[in-house]
Amino acid sequence: MLDKNGIQSNVTCLVEFRRAANARRNGLLLIEATTINDLVAIAALIAKGADVNVQDGFGRTSLHRAALNGSQDACGLIIGSGKCNPTIHDHFDKYASDLVNWRENYKLWRKLINFEVKQAKKMGVKLLVDENIKLDFD
């Protein structure tokens, strides 16, 4: 809330800081829950407002971890949060879809690629794809 001079009060700043800190802490817990594929904890943390785009020490988000595990259910929960940014790459320049062994889990790989393409289009990111190639990312 702004005071009469247009300055945000200290209390409001503190509340916002705590809210952001809780979202980050819950986001890190979400990464841990995703690492062990605890679907109940994943759903609960997302419901509590965990930041699904928080990155760990390797730059990986909860979506990266779910992709590494090959967990379609965990990926579905994270994507379903509506807040997931699939265009985040880790410190090794890998997107979540890059971490899925697509030969072993083609269905999950395709789901993540579709999601990345749709989100990139929404964000106005120009895709580096040959115009003559027919893609069925619907």
Backbone torsions as a table, in degrees:
resi	resn	phi	psi	omega
1	MET	NA	136.9	-179.9
2	LEU	-91.3	141.7	174.9
3	ASP	-83.3	-173.4	-175.2
4	LYS	-64.1	-19.3	178.1
5	ASN	-93.8	3.1	179.7
6	GLY	81.4	19.0	-179.4
7	ILE	-105.3	136.9	-179.8
8	GLN	-73.6	137.0	-178.5
9	SER	-70.2	155.9	178.7
10	ASN	-61.1	-37.9	-179.8
11	VAL	-63.0	-45.6	179.2
12	THR	-62.8	-41.6	178.2
13	CYS	-61.5	-42.5	179.8
14	LEU	-64.8	-42.6	178.9
15	VAL	-61.6	-45.0	179.4
16	GLU	-64.8	-39.9	178.3
17	PHE	-61.4	-46.0	180.0
18	ARG	-64.3	-39.7	178.8
19	ARG	-61.6	-44.6	179.3
20	ALA	-66.3	-40.1	178.9
21	ALA	-64.6	-41.1	177.9
22	ASN	-64.8	-41.2	178.9
23	ALA	-63.1	-40.3	178.5
24	ARG	-67.2	-46.8	179.9
25	ARG	-60.1	-45.3	177.8
26	ASN	-64.9	-32.4	176.1
27	GLY	-64.0	-40.3	177.0
28	LEU	-67.8	-37.7	174.6
29	LEU	-64.4	-35.8	178.1
30	LEU	-62.9	-40.6	176.9
31	ILE	-60.3	-43.6	178.9
32	GLU	-64.0	-43.6	179.4
33	ALA	-63.7	-36.2	179.0
34	THR	-70.6	-36.1	179.0
35	THR	-59.5	-38.3	179.4
36	ILE	-97.6	5.6	176.2
37	ASN	58.4	43.7	177.7
38	ASP	-89.4	92.3	-173.9
39	LEU	-64.0	-34.2	179.2
40	VAL	-66.0	-45.6	179.4
41	ALA	-66.5	-38.4	178.8
42	ILE	-59.8	-49.7	-179.5
43	ALA	-62.2	-41.8	-178.8
44	ALA	-65.8	-42.7	-179.1
45	LEU	-67.3	-38.9	177.0
46	ILE	-64.0	-41.3	178.8
47	ALA	-63.9	-30.1	178.7
48	LYS	-81.0	-1.5	177.0
49	GLY	94.0	22.1	178.5
50	ALA	-58.2	141.0	177.2
51	ASP	-77.6	107.0	-176.7
52	VAL	-72.6	-8.7	-178.2
53	ASN	-102.7	5.8	176.1
54	VAL	-62.9	140.6	-179.7
55	GLN	-109.3	142.9	177.5
56	ASP	-85.1	-167.3	-178.3
57	GLY	-63.6	-19.2	177.7
58	PHE	-98.3	2.4	-178.9
59	GLY	81.4	12.4	-177.5
60	ARG	-94.0	139.9	177.1
61	THR	-94.2	179.1	176.7
62	SER	-63.0	-32.2	177.6
63	LEU	-66.5	-39.0	175.3
64	HIS	-58.8	-46.4	-178.3
65	ARG	-63.9	-42.2	178.8
66	ALA	-63.6	-39.1	178.6
67	ALA	-65.5	-42.3	177.5
68	LEU	-59.2	-38.7	178.8
69	ASN	-75.6	-16.7	-176.3
70	GLY	72.8	25.5	-176.4
71	SER	-92.1	103.1	178.2
72	GLN	-65.7	-35.3	179.7
73	ASP	-65.4	-45.2	179.3
74	ALA	-64.6	-43.0	177.4
75	CYS	-59.7	-41.2	179.5
76	GLY	-62.2	-41.5	178.2
77	LEU	-65.0	-43.1	-177.6
78	ILE	-68.7	-46.5	178.0
79	ILE	-63.8	-39.2	-179.2
80	GLY	-66.0	-14.3	178.8
81	SER	-65.2	-22.4	-179.1
82	GLY	79.1	1.9	-177.4
83	LYS	-117.7	2.7	-174.2
84	CYS	-77.0	132.0	176.5
85	ASN	-108.4	101.7	-177.0
86	PRO	-77.0	-3.5	-178.5
87	THR	-88.5	5.1	175.9
88	ILE	-79.0	129.2	175.3
89	HIS	-110.4	155.0	-177.9
90	ASP	-82.8	-173.6	-177.7
91	HIS	-70.7	-8.5	177.2
92	PHE	-103.2	13.2	178.8
93	ASP	63.1	36.3	-179.8
94	LYS	-112.5	135.7	170.9
95	TYR	-86.2	166.2	180.0
96	ALA	-57.1	-40.6	-178.6
97	SER	-65.1	-25.9	177.9
98	ASP	-70.0	-22.1	-174.9
99	LEU	-89.2	-10.6	176.4
100	VAL	-82.0	130.9	174.4
101	ASN	-77.3	93.4	-171.0
102	TRP	-64.2	-21.6	176.2
103	ARG	-69.3	-31.5	-179.5
104	GLU	-90.9	-30.3	-175.1
105	ASN	-137.3	65.4	-176.0
106	TYR	-60.8	-37.0	-177.6
107	LYS	-62.6	-45.1	179.0
108	LEU	-68.5	-42.9	179.0
109	TRP	-57.1	-46.3	-179.5
110	ARG	-64.0	-40.0	178.5
111	LYS	-60.6	-45.0	-179.0
112	LEU	-68.5	-40.2	177.7
113	ILE	-61.8	-46.1	178.3
114	ASN	-58.0	-45.1	-179.4
115	PHE	-63.7	-43.3	179.6
116	GLU	-61.6	-43.7	-178.9
117	VAL	-64.6	-45.9	-179.9
118	LYS	-62.1	-43.9	-179.6
119	GLN	-67.2	-39.3	179.0
120	ALA	-62.3	-41.6	178.1
121	LYS	-63.5	-42.4	178.4
122	LYS	-60.9	-36.5	-177.4
123	MET	-83.2	-4.4	179.4
124	GLY	78.8	20.3	179.5
125	VAL	-80.3	127.9	178.7
126	LYS	-75.0	124.8	-179.7
127	LEU	-86.2	136.5	-180.0
128	LEU	-91.4	73.8	-177.7
129	VAL	-127.1	137.2	177.4
130	ASP	-60.9	128.3	-177.7
131	GLU	-61.4	-23.5	-177.8
132	ASN	-82.7	-12.8	-179.6
133	ILE	-81.0	130.3	178.5
134	LYS	-88.0	117.9	176.9
135	LEU	-109.5	144.0	176.7
136	ASP	-116.9	57.7	180.0
137	PHE	-90.7	68.2	179.0
138	ASP	-112.4	NA	NA
